[in-house]
Every structure is written in structure tokens, then in C-alpha cells.
Amino acid sequence: GSLERRHCLYLHTGRAFCQMVEVLLAVLILVCSSVSCGSAGGYTGLPALGGIYYYQYGGAYSGFGGAEGERAQQLDQRFYLLKLPIARAAMVVGGCLLVFPCVLILVSVLQVPWHFPAWLLIECTLYAVIAVSTVPALYYFLHSLLSVYNSSVCKEREQLYQSKGYQGFWCSLHGAEIAAGLLGCMAAMAYLLSAGLAVRDYRTVHEQKQKPLQL
């Protein structure tokens, strides 16, 4: 009915579109963070065990001897544990950034801003705070990752794999981590835009509510 049409009208607004973009960015941040975390698998000493590295390189790191294989496994596990808290924190932040716009979309579909216009000012404030907080969060994320890559564990791991001709174990940010940083910057810009749209919509709602009083 007409009530359902009024609810769906919000989904065609610029603010709703911006919030749906924020949902997409949050999902991509979650994906990139999970890729950055990787797995705790590491070196596989027996071809019979298989695993992703076995199929990727075709031999389960057969170039390593027994002692070297054990050392590679230890370094893999230590490197994984160093990155794990950073990746988990990024995933938690990504999850919160995913829930936030979803809640705001639901609130607006239920027409809460129309009945309580001050909500739009609260929304604007929340967006501004999140946008500003994103900057130090991105700095912490990238700085912490670079600290891991500059650690002795990563350097020794890189040298060990390079000595056997294996590639892809460099101590530098990889594509998913760079993408997560760029997505975070895009999300911050989207939050600022949403904050501005919330102020605009507040003015619009306020004007429309004042019209009957002016007749």
C-alpha cells in the first residue's frame, strides 16, 4: 500500500545510495582483512598432507631438508601469530562499519527521521566522528603491519624461502592490505558525504514540517 511505498522511497534517495556504498566498502574491508590474516598452515613436510602450498608450488616445499623444514614451519607460525591481532582488529572494525549503515538504513526506512528530525543531526555527528577516527585507525593498521614486516621473524622467513627459490614471501604490504587501506580512505570520504547529506535532509524535513504552520 501507500505506507510500503513511502518506506521504499527512502531507498531511492542519495543518502540511502551512499549508505549502500558504505555497506559494500565494509564487506570489501572484511574480505581484504581476512586475506591479510591468511592461514596458520605454513610449511608442509610430507606431500601426502597436501594443502594449498602443495598444489600451488607442486611439491610441498620439497626443497627443504628436515631441519630447514621445521624452521620454516616455526617461522610461518610465528609470522601468522604476529599478523593475527592486526587482522582480527581490522575485521572487527569492518564488521562494525558493516552494521552501522545497515542500522541507519533500517531506521530511515521506518521513517524515524521524519518523526524525530533531531535523529539526522545525531546521524551527522556519528558519521563525522567515524570519518575522523578512520584516519588514526588506518595509520595504526598500516604502521602495525609494517612493524611485522620489518621484524626479524619476517626477514629470516623471507631469506629462508628465497634461498630455495620460492617467491611470494617478501616482507612488504601485499595487494589485499593495500586495498584495505584504500577502501578505508574511500569509506571515510563516504562518511563525510553522508554527514553532509544528513544535514541537508534535516533542513528539508524541518522545512516540510513547518509548512502547515505557515498556511
Contacts in CASP RR format, 6 or more apart in sequence:
PFRMAT RR
TARGET T0000
AUTHOR 0000-0000-0000
METHOD contacts of the structure
MODEL  1
GSLERRHCLYLHTGRAFCQMVEVLLAVLILVCSSVSCGSAGGYTGLPALG
GIYYYQYGGAYSGFGGAEGERAQQLDQRFYLLKLPIARAAMVVGGCLLVF
PCVLILVSVLQVPWHFPAWLLIECTLYAVIAVSTVPALYYFLHSLLSVYN
SSVCKEREQLYQSKGYQGFWCSLHGAEIAAGLLGCMAAMAYLLSAGLAVR
DYRTVHEQKQKPLQL
6 111 0 8 1.000
7 109 0 8 1.000
7 110 0 8 1.000
7 111 0 8 1.000
8 109 0 8 1.000
10 16 0 8 1.000
10 105 0 8 1.000
10 108 0 8 1.000
10 109 0 8 1.000
10 111 0 8 1.000
11 105 0 8 1.000
11 109 0 8 1.000
13 201 0 8 1.000
14 197 0 8 1.000
15 108 0 8 1.000
15 194 0 8 1.000
15 197 0 8 1.000
15 198 0 8 1.000
15 201 0 8 1.000
16 105 0 8 1.000
16 108 0 8 1.000
18 190 0 8 1.000
18 193 0 8 1.000
18 194 0 8 1.000
18 197 0 8 1.000
19 101 0 8 1.000
19 104 0 8 1.000
19 105 0 8 1.000
19 194 0 8 1.000
20 101 0 8 1.000
20 105 0 8 1.000
21 190 0 8 1.000
22 97 0 8 1.000
22 100 0 8 1.000
22 101 0 8 1.000
22 187 0 8 1.000
22 190 0 8 1.000
22 191 0 8 1.000
22 194 0 8 1.000
23 98 0 8 1.000
23 101 0 8 1.000
23 102 0 8 1.000
23 105 0 8 1.000
25 97 0 8 1.000
25 183 0 8 1.000
25 184 0 8 1.000
25 186 0 8 1.000
25 187 0 8 1.000
25 190 0 8 1.000
26 94 0 8 1.000
26 95 0 8 1.000
26 97 0 8 1.000
26 98 0 8 1.000
26 101 0 8 1.000
26 187 0 8 1.000
27 98 0 8 1.000
28 179 0 8 1.000
28 183 0 8 1.000
29 90 0 8 1.000
29 93 0 8 1.000
29 94 0 8 1.000
29 97 0 8 1.000
29 180 0 8 1.000
29 183 0 8 1.000
29 184 0 8 1.000
29 187 0 8 1.000
30 91 0 8 1.000
30 94 0 8 1.000
30 95 0 8 1.000
30 98 0 8 1.000
31 176 0 8 1.000
32 176 0 8 1.000
32 177 0 8 1.000
32 179 0 8 1.000
32 180 0 8 1.000
32 183 0 8 1.000
33 87 0 8 1.000
33 90 0 8 1.000
33 91 0 8 1.000
33 94 0 8 1.000
33 176 0 8 1.000
33 180 0 8 1.000
34 87 0 8 1.000
34 91 0 8 1.000
35 176 0 8 1.000
36 83 0 8 1.000
36 86 0 8 1.000
36 87 0 8 1.000
36 90 0 8 1.000
36 145 0 8 1.000
36 174 0 8 1.000
36 176 0 8 1.000
36 177 0 8 1.000
36 180 0 8 1.000
37 80 0 8 1.000
37 83 0 8 1.000
37 84 0 8 1.000
37 87 0 8 1.000
37 88 0 8 1.000
37 91 0 8 1.000
38 80 0 8 1.000
38 83 0 8 1.000
38 87 0 8 1.000
39 52 0 8 1.000
39 80 0 8 1.000
40 76 0 8 1.000
40 77 0 8 1.000
40 80 0 8 1.000
41 76 0 8 1.000
41 77 0 8 1.000
41 80 0 8 1.000
42 53 0 8 1.000
42 72 0 8 1.000
42 73 0 8 1.000
42 76 0 8 1.000
42 77 0 8 1.000
42 80 0 8 1.000
43 53 0 8 1.000
43 61 0 8 1.000
43 64 0 8 1.000
43 69 0 8 1.000
43 72 0 8 1.000
43 73 0 8 1.000
43 76 0 8 1.000
44 50 0 8 1.000
44 51 0 8 1.000
44 53 0 8 1.000
44 54 0 8 1.000
44 60 0 8 1.000
44 61 0 8 1.000
45 60 0 8 1.000
45 61 0 8 1.000
45 64 0 8 1.000
45 66 0 8 1.000
45 69 0 8 1.000
45 73 0 8 1.000
46 60 0 8 1.000
47 54 0 8 1.000
47 59 0 8 1.000
47 60 0 8 1.000
47 62 0 8 1.000
49 60 0 8 1.000
50 60 0 8 1.000
51 60 0 8 1.000
53 60 0 8 1.000
53 61 0 8 1.000
54 60 0 8 1.000
57 166 0 8 1.000
61 69 0 8 1.000
61 72 0 8 1.000
61 164 0 8 1.000
61 166 0 8 1.000
63 164 0 8 1.000
64 72 0 8 1.000
64 164 0 8 1.000
68 160 0 8 1.000
68 164 0 8 1.000
71 160 0 8 1.000
72 157 0 8 1.000
72 160 0 8 1.000
72 161 0 8 1.000
75 153 0 8 1.000
75 156 0 8 1.000
75 157 0 8 1.000
75 160 0 8 1.000
76 157 0 8 1.000
78 153 0 8 1.000
79 148 0 8 1.000
79 153 0 8 1.000
79 154 0 8 1.000
79 157 0 8 1.000
82 148 0 8 1.000
82 151 0 8 1.000
82 153 0 8 1.000
82 154 0 8 1.000
83 145 0 8 1.000
83 148 0 8 1.000
86 141 0 8 1.000
86 144 0 8 1.000
86 145 0 8 1.000
86 148 0 8 1.000
89 141 0 8 1.000
90 141 0 8 1.000
90 180 0 8 1.000
93 137 0 8 1.000
97 130 0 8 1.000
97 187 0 8 1.000
100 126 0 8 1.000
100 130 0 8 1.000
104 123 0 8 1.000
107 113 0 8 1.000
107 119 0 8 1.000
112 119 0 8 1.000
113 119 0 8 1.000
113 120 0 8 1.000
113 123 0 8 1.000
113 201 0 8 1.000
113 202 0 8 1.000
113 205 0 8 1.000
114 205 0 8 1.000
117 202 0 8 1.000
117 205 0 8 1.000
117 206 0 8 1.000
117 209 0 8 1.000
120 198 0 8 1.000
120 199 0 8 1.000
120 201 0 8 1.000
120 202 0 8 1.000
120 205 0 8 1.000
121 198 0 8 1.000
121 199 0 8 1.000
121 202 0 8 1.000
123 194 0 8 1.000
123 195 0 8 1.000
123 198 0 8 1.000
124 195 0 8 1.000
124 196 0 8 1.000
124 198 0 8 1.000
124 199 0 8 1.000
124 202 0 8 1.000
125 195 0 8 1.000
127 191 0 8 1.000
127 192 0 8 1.000
127 194 0 8 1.000
127 195 0 8 1.000
127 196 0 8 1.000
127 198 0 8 1.000
128 191 0 8 1.000
128 192 0 8 1.000
128 195 0 8 1.000
130 188 0 8 1.000
130 191 0 8 1.000
131 188 0 8 1.000
131 189 0 8 1.000
131 191 0 8 1.000
131 192 0 8 1.000
131 195 0 8 1.000
134 184 0 8 1.000
134 185 0 8 1.000
134 187 0 8 1.000
134 188 0 8 1.000
134 191 0 8 1.000
135 188 0 8 1.000
138 181 0 8 1.000
138 184 0 8 1.000
138 185 0 8 1.000
138 188 0 8 1.000
141 180 0 8 1.000
141 181 0 8 1.000
142 173 0 8 1.000
142 177 0 8 1.000
142 181 0 8 1.000
145 173 0 8 1.000
145 177 0 8 1.000
146 173 0 8 1.000
148 154 0 8 1.000
149 171 0 8 1.000
149 172 0 8 1.000
149 173 0 8 1.000
150 171 0 8 1.000
154 171 0 8 1.000
155 171 0 8 1.000
157 169 0 8 1.000
157 171 0 8 1.000
158 169 0 8 1.000
158 170 0 8 1.000
158 171 0 8 1.000
161 167 0 8 1.000
161 168 0 8 1.000
161 169 0 8 1.000
162 169 0 8 1.000
END
